[in-house]
């Protein structure tokens, strides 16, 4: 009987979505993402109610450092310079941005914001989007495991707006406050090892790109993510082998 139940469960996980499910999922993501974003704007309302081009989340030194980190990729791209090395600081020797918490992945993606409104606005945009997108990423992951949408919403809320994320962002520590990649990384492993509904090559490439993206956001979180993922993969392999032997 237990074997039959497992087989039925596997089929339900791999069946293609019914017509109309895709549109429903998109609407749900937009609604949930909008709710998270609204909450993030409320959290940083003291920035957005003033001039976001001149007001930062805190007056600490790290905010100034990360403002420069966010400004450099836009400047390097616009002037054809090396985005990984700069002599604009510690002249004339310069320094390697990959040896620092330079969040090049964030600064590069938000370069259009920097060109249009300046790096302070970019810092505020990054600080506002980070908890919303991090919460949405975990929501996407949890919806793979739970059928009740409010439960996944609350789970995403506790993750994206956790004290760890918000305290990091309040000090402009984007390398730890941008927590979007880890849930998506776990979702990719879940797809490869458990559900197997999509083409493995495509999912594998996606997981690899997530690892690269996390490297350019923060290597500390990358190490934790890879270590935890390795343990999870080992547990799945051991459990699967024990299950088949049983």
VEXGUKE-507761 format. One record per residue (C-alpha): x, y, z. Coordinates in nm, 4 decimals, m for minus. Example, Ala and Ser with C-alpha at 12.3 -4.5 7.8 and 13.67 -1.06 7.14 Angstrom:
// residues 2
@c1: 1.2300; c2: m0.4500; c3: 0.7800
@c1: 1.3670; c2: m0.1060; c3: 0.7140
//
This chain:
// residues 246
@c1: 0.0000; c2: 0.0000; c3: 0.0000
@c1: 0.2817; c2: 0.2415; c3: 0.0878
@c1: 0.4426; c2: 0.1855; c3: m0.2525
@c1: 0.1138; c2: 0.2682; c3: m0.4267
@c1: 0.0761; c2: 0.5908; c3: m0.2303
@c1: 0.4292; c2: 0.7013; c3: m0.3197
@c1: 0.3682; c2: 0.6265; c3: m0.6873
@c1: 0.0437; c2: 0.8242; c3: m0.6916
@c1: 0.2133; c2: 1.1165; c3: m0.5189
@c1: 0.4966; c2: 1.1140; c3: m0.7711
@c1: 0.2499; c2: 1.1229; c3: m1.0600
@c1: 0.0609; c2: 1.4150; c3: m0.9109
@c1: 0.3852; c2: 1.6088; c3: m0.8760
@c1: 0.4902; c2: 1.5483; c3: m1.2341
@c1: 0.1551; c2: 1.6026; c3: m1.4072
@c1: 0.1448; c2: 1.9162; c3: m1.6272
@c1: m0.0593; c2: 2.2092; c3: m1.4896
@c1: m0.4224; c2: 2.2260; c3: m1.5889
@c1: m0.5391; c2: 2.5001; c3: m1.8282
@c1: m0.5732; c2: 2.8296; c3: m1.6464
@c1: m0.3324; c2: 2.7326; c3: m1.3662
@c1: m0.0484; c2: 2.9334; c3: m1.5175
@c1: m0.2491; c2: 3.2562; c3: m1.5259
@c1: m0.3670; c2: 3.1933; c3: m1.1694
@c1: m0.0097; c2: 3.1446; c3: m1.0504
@c1: 0.1009; c2: 3.4671; c3: m1.2190
@c1: m0.1808; c2: 3.6609; c3: m1.0522
@c1: m0.0927; c2: 3.5088; c3: m0.7162
@c1: 0.2749; c2: 3.6001; c3: m0.7546
@c1: 0.1868; c2: 3.9570; c3: m0.8519
@c1: m0.0505; c2: 3.9938; c3: m0.5580
@c1: 0.1905; c2: 3.8443; c3: m0.3049
@c1: 0.4874; c2: 4.0335; c3: m0.4475
@c1: 0.2901; c2: 4.3574; c3: m0.4365
@c1: 0.2013; c2: 4.2992; c3: m0.0714
@c1: 0.5651; c2: 4.2332; c3: 0.0175
@c1: 0.6783; c2: 4.5420; c3: m0.1740
@c1: 0.4203; c2: 4.7616; c3: m0.0018
@c1: 0.5423; c2: 4.6404; c3: 0.3361
@c1: 0.9040; c2: 4.7067; c3: 0.2355
@c1: 0.8160; c2: 5.0637; c3: 0.1342
@c1: 0.6493; c2: 5.1110; c3: 0.4733
@c1: 0.9591; c2: 4.9772; c3: 0.6511
@c1: 1.1818; c2: 5.2303; c3: 0.4703
@c1: 0.9187; c2: 5.5056; c3: 0.4613
@c1: 1.1570; c2: 5.7502; c3: 0.6301
@c1: 1.3673; c2: 5.7336; c3: 0.3137
@c1: 1.0886; c2: 5.7546; c3: 0.0572
@c1: 0.9001; c2: 6.0315; c3: 0.2382
@c1: 1.2107; c2: 6.2497; c3: 0.2089
@c1: 1.4417; c2: 6.2783; c3: m0.0902
@c1: 1.5541; c2: 5.9223; c3: m0.1775
@c1: 1.8386; c2: 6.0672; c3: m0.3842
@c1: 1.9995; c2: 6.2208; c3: m0.0747
@c1: 1.8629; c2: 6.0238; c3: 0.2231
@c1: 2.0032; c2: 5.6832; c3: 0.3216
@c1: 1.8809; c2: 5.4168; c3: 0.5603
@c1: 2.1417; c2: 5.5222; c3: 0.8156
@c1: 2.4133; c2: 5.7804; c3: 0.8622
@c1: 2.6777; c2: 5.5144; c3: 0.9247
@c1: 3.0035; c2: 5.4775; c3: 0.7375
@c1: 2.9045; c2: 5.1495; c3: 0.5745
@c1: 2.6207; c2: 5.3191; c3: 0.3891
@c1: 2.8756; c2: 5.5494; c3: 0.2256
@c1: 3.0978; c2: 5.2553; c3: 0.1341
@c1: 2.8138; c2: 5.0576; c3: m0.0236
@c1: 2.6921; c2: 5.3661; c3: m0.2073
@c1: 3.0330; c2: 5.3767; c3: m0.3729
@c1: 3.0205; c2: 5.0026; c3: m0.4393
@c1: 2.6870; c2: 5.0484; c3: m0.6173
@c1: 2.8140; c2: 5.3487; c3: m0.8134
@c1: 3.1262; c2: 5.1806; c3: m0.9486
@c1: 2.9677; c2: 4.9189; c3: m1.1834
@c1: 2.7544; c2: 5.1863; c3: m1.3514
@c1: 3.0604; c2: 5.4103; c3: m1.3905
@c1: 3.2761; c2: 5.1230; c3: m1.5185
@c1: 3.0170; c2: 5.0121; c3: m1.7737
@c1: 2.9602; c2: 5.3670; c3: m1.8978
@c1: 3.3343; c2: 5.4326; c3: m1.9426
@c1: 3.4542; c2: 5.0885; c3: m2.0528
@c1: 3.6555; c2: 5.0265; c3: m1.7351
@c1: 3.7323; c2: 4.7067; c3: m1.5456
@c1: 3.4377; c2: 4.6485; c3: m1.3090
@c1: 3.6454; c2: 4.4170; c3: m1.0885
@c1: 3.9363; c2: 4.6522; c3: m1.0152
@c1: 3.9547; c2: 5.0221; c3: m0.9452
@c1: 4.2156; c2: 5.2845; c3: m0.8634
@c1: 3.9443; c2: 5.5341; c3: m0.7681
@c1: 4.0023; c2: 5.4192; c3: m0.4096
@c1: 4.3454; c2: 5.3658; c3: m0.2486
@c1: 4.5126; c2: 5.5448; c3: m0.5379
@c1: 4.7543; c2: 5.4704; c3: m0.7007
@c1: 4.7585; c2: 5.1034; c3: m0.6020
@c1: 4.3814; c2: 5.0576; c3: m0.6154
@c1: 4.1999; c2: 4.7508; c3: m0.4935
@c1: 4.0271; c2: 4.4362; c3: m0.6147
@c1: 3.6495; c2: 4.4592; c3: m0.5730
@c1: 3.6196; c2: 4.0802; c3: m0.5678
@c1: 3.8212; c2: 4.0816; c3: m0.2438
@c1: 3.5594; c2: 4.3056; c3: m0.0844
@c1: 3.1855; c2: 4.3036; c3: m0.0172
@c1: 3.1288; c2: 4.4980; c3: m0.3380
@c1: 2.7897; c2: 4.3403; c3: m0.4308
@c1: 2.8726; c2: 4.3727; c3: m0.8003
@c1: 2.5674; c2: 4.1647; c3: m0.8875
@c1: 2.3396; c2: 4.4253; c3: m0.7308
@c1: 2.5229; c2: 4.7278; c3: m0.8673
@c1: 2.5308; c2: 4.5876; c3: m1.2208
@c1: 2.1607; c2: 4.4993; c3: m1.2303
@c1: 2.0648; c2: 4.8392; c3: m1.0881
@c1: 2.3080; c2: 5.0368; c3: m1.3049
@c1: 2.0187; c2: 5.2013; c3: m1.4969
@c1: 1.8874; c2: 5.3387; c3: m1.1666
@c1: 2.2329; c2: 5.4785; c3: m1.0884
@c1: 2.2599; c2: 5.6425; c3: m1.4305
@c1: 1.9178; c2: 5.8011; c3: m1.3976
@c1: 1.8973; c2: 5.8975; c3: m1.0291
@c1: 2.2375; c2: 5.8469; c3: m0.8670
@c1: 2.3891; c2: 5.5847; c3: m0.6351
@c1: 2.2049; c2: 5.6956; c3: m0.3199
@c1: 1.8743; c2: 5.6211; c3: m0.4897
@c1: 2.0185; c2: 5.2878; c3: m0.6016
@c1: 2.1042; c2: 5.2017; c3: m0.2415
@c1: 1.7491; c2: 5.2846; c3: m0.1335
@c1: 1.5979; c2: 5.0857; c3: m0.4198
@c1: 1.8173; c2: 4.7861; c3: m0.3340
@c1: 1.7290; c2: 4.8115; c3: 0.0353
@c1: 1.3580; c2: 4.8247; c3: m0.0478
@c1: 1.3530; c2: 4.5496; c3: m0.3088
@c1: 1.5695; c2: 4.3106; c3: m0.1071
@c1: 1.3187; c2: 4.2099; c3: 0.1641
@c1: 1.0311; c2: 4.2008; c3: m0.0841
@c1: 1.2138; c2: 3.9832; c3: m0.3378
@c1: 1.3656; c2: 3.7631; c3: m0.0660
@c1: 1.0205; c2: 3.7016; c3: 0.0799
@c1: 0.8788; c2: 3.6300; c3: m0.2649
@c1: 1.1605; c2: 3.3828; c3: m0.3379
@c1: 1.0806; c2: 3.1817; c3: m0.0257
@c1: 0.7106; c2: 3.2031; c3: m0.1063
@c1: 0.7844; c2: 3.0404; c3: m0.4445
@c1: 0.9825; c2: 2.7675; c3: m0.2698
@c1: 0.7190; c2: 2.7006; c3: m0.0037
@c1: 0.4404; c2: 2.6786; c3: m0.2603
@c1: 0.6185; c2: 2.3698; c3: m0.3922
@c1: 0.5674; c2: 2.2039; c3: m0.0537
@c1: 0.2418; c2: 2.3426; c3: 0.0876
@c1: m0.0999; c2: 2.3734; c3: m0.0735
@c1: m0.2291; c2: 2.6599; c3: 0.1432
@c1: m0.1181; c2: 2.9927; c3: m0.0033
@c1: m0.1482; c2: 3.1949; c3: 0.3227
@c1: 0.0959; c2: 2.9569; c3: 0.4923
@c1: 0.3529; c2: 3.0165; c3: 0.2180
@c1: 0.2869; c2: 3.3919; c3: 0.2394
@c1: 0.3564; c2: 3.3986; c3: 0.6137
@c1: 0.6675; c2: 3.1874; c3: 0.5661
@c1: 0.7995; c2: 3.4297; c3: 0.3069
@c1: 0.7138; c2: 3.7198; c3: 0.5351
@c1: 0.9152; c2: 3.5779; c3: 0.8252
@c1: 1.2109; c2: 3.5133; c3: 0.5953
@c1: 1.2267; c2: 3.8327; c3: 0.3902
@c1: 1.1490; c2: 4.0614; c3: 0.6840
@c1: 1.3460; c2: 3.8691; c3: 0.9437
@c1: 1.5643; c2: 4.0599; c3: 1.1933
@c1: 1.8725; c2: 3.9254; c3: 1.0146
@c1: 1.7697; c2: 4.0737; c3: 0.6790
@c1: 1.6371; c2: 4.4054; c3: 0.8103
@c1: 1.9284; c2: 4.4650; c3: 1.0485
@c1: 2.1709; c2: 4.3953; c3: 0.7639
@c1: 1.9905; c2: 4.6362; c3: 0.5330
@c1: 1.9658; c2: 4.9047; c3: 0.8000
@c1: 2.3474; c2: 4.9112; c3: 0.7971
@c1: 2.3543; c2: 4.8869; c3: 0.4147
@c1: 2.5100; c2: 4.5390; c3: 0.4345
@c1: 2.3629; c2: 4.4220; c3: 0.1061
@c1: 2.5908; c2: 4.1186; c3: 0.0863
@c1: 2.3836; c2: 3.9565; c3: 0.3632
@c1: 2.0590; c2: 4.1524; c3: 0.3333
@c1: 1.9935; c2: 4.0455; c3: m0.0264
@c1: 1.8667; c2: 3.6934; c3: 0.0466
@c1: 1.6913; c2: 3.6195; c3: m0.2828
@c1: 1.9131; c2: 3.3431; c3: m0.4199
@c1: 1.9146; c2: 3.0735; c3: m0.1446
@c1: 1.5415; c2: 2.9835; c3: m0.1687
@c1: 1.5615; c2: 2.9657; c3: m0.5483
@c1: 1.8737; c2: 2.7497; c3: m0.5181
@c1: 1.6856; c2: 2.5075; c3: m0.2931
@c1: 1.3923; c2: 2.5084; c3: m0.5373
@c1: 1.6319; c2: 2.4121; c3: m0.8155
@c1: 1.7714; c2: 2.1226; c3: m0.6122
@c1: 1.4185; c2: 2.0141; c3: m0.5263
@c1: 1.3333; c2: 2.0097; c3: m0.8955
@c1: 1.6435; c2: 1.8114; c3: m0.9909
@c1: 1.6315; c2: 1.5563; c3: m0.7094
@c1: 1.2613; c2: 1.5196; c3: m0.6262
@c1: 1.0016; c2: 1.6541; c3: m0.8665
@c1: 1.1879; c2: 1.6221; c3: m1.1976
@c1: 0.9167; c2: 1.7914; c3: m1.4066
@c1: 1.1478; c2: 2.0148; c3: m1.6097
@c1: 1.4440; c2: 1.9302; c3: m1.8291
@c1: 1.7419; c2: 1.8598; c3: m1.6022
@c1: 1.9889; c2: 2.0422; c3: m1.8275
@c1: 1.7887; c2: 2.3630; c3: m1.8118
@c1: 1.7408; c2: 2.3392; c3: m1.4355
@c1: 2.1094; c2: 2.2584; c3: m1.3872
@c1: 2.2106; c2: 2.5640; c3: m1.5882
@c1: 1.9689; c2: 2.7734; c3: m1.3841
@c1: 2.1139; c2: 2.6476; c3: m1.0557
@c1: 2.4646; c2: 2.7206; c3: m1.1835
@c1: 2.3664; c2: 3.0753; c3: m1.2764
@c1: 2.2187; c2: 3.1230; c3: m0.9288
@c1: 2.5511; c2: 3.0192; c3: m0.7762
@c1: 2.7342; c2: 3.2703; c3: m0.9971
@c1: 2.4854; c2: 3.5432; c3: m0.9069
@c1: 2.5260; c2: 3.4733; c3: m0.5356
@c1: 2.9043; c2: 3.4931; c3: m0.5762
@c1: 2.8665; c2: 3.8478; c3: m0.7050
@c1: 2.6262; c2: 3.9357; c3: m0.4234
@c1: 2.8023; c2: 3.7849; c3: m0.1235
@c1: 3.0506; c2: 3.5014; c3: m0.0880
@c1: 2.9725; c2: 3.4422; c3: 0.2808
@c1: 2.6130; c2: 3.3517; c3: 0.2010
@c1: 2.7368; c2: 3.1479; c3: m0.0953
@c1: 2.9526; c2: 2.9305; c3: 0.1311
@c1: 2.6635; c2: 2.8719; c3: 0.3704
@c1: 2.4291; c2: 2.8003; c3: 0.0791
@c1: 2.6623; c2: 2.5456; c3: m0.0826
@c1: 2.7395; c2: 2.3731; c3: 0.2485
@c1: 2.3724; c2: 2.3464; c3: 0.3437
@c1: 2.2825; c2: 2.2346; c3: m0.0085
@c1: 2.5490; c2: 1.9636; c3: 0.0001
@c1: 2.4129; c2: 1.8316; c3: 0.3295
@c1: 2.0592; c2: 1.8355; c3: 0.1880
@c1: 2.1640; c2: 1.6478; c3: m0.1266
@c1: 2.3434; c2: 1.3873; c3: 0.0854
@c1: 2.0345; c2: 1.3399; c3: 0.3035
@c1: 1.8137; c2: 1.2929; c3: m0.0039
@c1: 2.0538; c2: 1.0385; c3: m0.1529
@c1: 2.0773; c2: 0.8406; c3: 0.1721
@c1: 1.7010; c2: 0.8529; c3: 0.2265
@c1: 1.6302; c2: 0.7451; c3: m0.1316
@c1: 1.8726; c2: 0.4539; c3: m0.1044
@c1: 1.7201; c2: 0.3410; c3: 0.2265
@c1: 1.3689; c2: 0.3724; c3: 0.0835
@c1: 1.4474; c2: 0.1603; c3: m0.2208
@c1: 1.6144; c2: m0.1053; c3: m0.0061
@c1: 1.3044; c2: m0.1170; c3: 0.2120
//
